[in-house]
Amino acid sequence: MTPDELHDRRRFDEISKHAYYFVAACLRKSIMGGADLIITTPKSIFNHIKWLEKFRGEKLILPTAPGQTMKLTPYGTKFWKRCQTDFTGAIREL
């Protein structure tokens, strides 16, 4: 493994971790539900999604009132569908 490959692998692992939280929220259709699914706090889910949004430069979720079903942006919907069919490919495309 070269130093560049090692760096790419670390970057991939970091992005995957953040996407894992996004996927959990999508599976349950809410930040709270995602937090319950992976046993973490809603704030943690929210922060990981915000990290992905900042990294990508595009919003994934629309603002909603607490307790409402999470709504995805068009980009969020596309990313979620891609994660469902090929998680690794979705991460590499970011």
C-alpha atoms as a printed R data frame, in Angstrom:
   type eleno elety resid chain resno       x      y      z
1  ATOM     1    CA   MET     A     1   0.000  0.000  0.000
2  ATOM     2    CA   THR     A     2   1.310  3.417 -0.919
3  ATOM     3    CA   PRO     A     3   1.018  6.532  1.275
4  ATOM     4    CA   ASP     A     4  -1.599  7.912 -1.140
5  ATOM     5    CA   GLU     A     5  -3.648  4.710 -0.925
6  ATOM     6    CA   LEU     A     6  -3.456  4.869  2.850
7  ATOM     7    CA   HIS     A     7  -4.688  8.475  2.821
8  ATOM     8    CA   ASP     A     8  -7.533  7.596  0.436
9  ATOM     9    CA   ARG     A     9  -8.543  4.687  2.662
10 ATOM    10    CA   ARG     A    10  -8.662  6.925  5.748
11 ATOM    11    CA   ARG     A    11 -10.755  9.496  3.880
12 ATOM    12    CA   PHE     A    12 -13.141  6.783  2.690
13 ATOM    13    CA   ASP     A    13 -13.523  5.431  6.242
14 ATOM    14    CA   GLU     A    14 -14.231  8.911  7.617
15 ATOM    15    CA   ILE     A    15 -16.908  9.667  5.018
16 ATOM    16    CA   SER     A    16 -18.443  6.204  5.530
17 ATOM    17    CA   LYS     A    17 -18.818  6.875  9.237
18 ATOM    18    CA   HIS     A    18 -20.785 10.060  8.593
19 ATOM    19    CA   ALA     A    19 -22.898  8.400  5.902
20 ATOM    20    CA   TYR     A    20 -23.747  5.575  8.322
21 ATOM    21    CA   TYR     A    21 -25.604  8.090 10.510
22 ATOM    22    CA   PHE     A    22 -27.415  9.533  7.493
23 ATOM    23    CA   VAL     A    23 -28.510  6.049  6.434
24 ATOM    24    CA   ALA     A    24 -29.791  5.281  9.945
25 ATOM    25    CA   ALA     A    25 -31.940  8.433  9.867
26 ATOM    26    CA   CYS     A    26 -33.223  7.581  6.392
27 ATOM    27    CA   LEU     A    27 -34.139  4.036  7.403
28 ATOM    28    CA   ARG     A    28 -36.297  5.380 10.232
29 ATOM    29    CA   LYS     A    29 -37.369  8.525  8.350
30 ATOM    30    CA   SER     A    30 -36.368 10.711 11.281
31 ATOM    31    CA   ILE     A    31 -33.349 11.949 13.183
32 ATOM    32    CA   MET     A    32 -34.811 10.592 16.441
33 ATOM    33    CA   GLY     A    33 -35.591  7.225 14.889
34 ATOM    34    CA   GLY     A    34 -32.091  6.973 13.436
35 ATOM    35    CA   ALA     A    35 -30.627  7.783 16.830
36 ATOM    36    CA   ASP     A    36 -32.717  5.051 18.451
37 ATOM    37    CA   LEU     A    37 -31.687  2.576 15.747
38 ATOM    38    CA   ILE     A    38 -27.945  2.964 16.302
39 ATOM    39    CA   ILE     A    39 -28.141  3.915 19.979
40 ATOM    40    CA   THR     A    40 -26.870  7.464 19.867
41 ATOM    41    CA   THR     A    41 -28.295 10.931 20.353
42 ATOM    42    CA   PRO     A    42 -30.352 12.883 17.832
43 ATOM    43    CA   LYS     A    43 -27.738 15.655 18.075
44 ATOM    44    CA   SER     A    44 -25.064 13.195 16.979
45 ATOM    45    CA   ILE     A    45 -27.110 12.111 13.948
46 ATOM    46    CA   PHE     A    46 -27.778 15.747 13.079
47 ATOM    47    CA   ASN     A    47 -24.085 16.683 13.382
48 ATOM    48    CA   HIS     A    48 -22.980 13.836 11.121
49 ATOM    49    CA   ILE     A    49 -25.545 14.837  8.489
50 ATOM    50    CA   LYS     A    50 -24.393 18.455  8.711
51 ATOM    51    CA   TRP     A    51 -20.792 17.286  8.233
52 ATOM    52    CA   LEU     A    52 -21.801 15.456  5.040
53 ATOM    53    CA   GLU     A    53 -23.678 18.522  3.808
54 ATOM    54    CA   LYS     A    54 -20.677 20.743  4.406
55 ATOM    55    CA   PHE     A    55 -18.305 18.222  2.813
56 ATOM    56    CA   ARG     A    56 -20.473 17.884 -0.284
57 ATOM    57    CA   GLY     A    57 -21.642 21.483 -0.413
58 ATOM    58    CA   GLU     A    58 -25.275 20.411 -0.802
59 ATOM    59    CA   LYS     A    59 -28.156 20.004  1.633
60 ATOM    60    CA   LEU     A    60 -29.369 16.477  2.322
61 ATOM    61    CA   ILE     A    61 -32.374 17.222  4.514
62 ATOM    62    CA   LEU     A    62 -35.023 19.925  4.630
63 ATOM    63    CA   PRO     A    63 -35.843 21.742  7.864
64 ATOM    64    CA   THR     A    64 -38.821 20.158  9.662
65 ATOM    65    CA   ALA     A    65 -40.418 20.576 13.043
66 ATOM    66    CA   PRO     A    66 -39.475 18.061 15.753
67 ATOM    67    CA   GLY     A    67 -41.543 14.899 15.508
68 ATOM    68    CA   GLN     A    68 -42.247 15.267 11.788
69 ATOM    69    CA   THR     A    69 -41.073 12.782  9.186
70 ATOM    70    CA   MET     A    70 -37.654 13.709  7.852
71 ATOM    71    CA   LYS     A    71 -37.778 15.178  4.349
72 ATOM    72    CA   LEU     A    72 -34.866 14.826  1.954
73 ATOM    73    CA   THR     A    73 -33.761 17.345 -0.612
74 ATOM    74    CA   PRO     A    74 -33.535 16.147 -4.212
75 ATOM    75    CA   TYR     A    75 -29.804 15.576 -3.663
76 ATOM    76    CA   GLY     A    76 -30.511 13.804 -0.347
77 ATOM    77    CA   THR     A    77 -32.998 11.517 -2.098
78 ATOM    78    CA   LYS     A    78 -30.474 10.694 -4.821
79 ATOM    79    CA   PHE     A    79 -27.724  9.993 -2.275
80 ATOM    80    CA   TRP     A    80 -30.067  7.849 -0.135
81 ATOM    81    CA   LYS     A    81 -31.128  5.767 -3.158
82 ATOM    82    CA   ARG     A    82 -27.500  5.309 -4.130
83 ATOM    83    CA   CYS     A    83 -26.614  4.240 -0.580
84 ATOM    84    CA   GLN     A    84 -29.370  1.636 -0.705
85 ATOM    85    CA   THR     A    85 -28.112  0.053 -3.906
86 ATOM    86    CA   ASP     A    86 -24.349  0.474 -3.464
87 ATOM    87    CA   PHE     A    87 -23.136  2.084 -0.246
88 ATOM    88    CA   THR     A    88 -19.457  1.851 -1.197
89 ATOM    89    CA   GLY     A    89 -20.117  3.354 -4.616
90 ATOM    90    CA   ALA     A    90 -22.152  6.187 -3.079
91 ATOM    91    CA   ILE     A    91 -19.270  7.075 -0.770
92 ATOM    92    CA   ARG     A    92 -16.698  6.951 -3.552
93 ATOM    93    CA   GLU     A    93 -18.833  9.339 -5.645
94 ATOM    94    CA   LEU     A    94 -18.710 11.978 -2.925
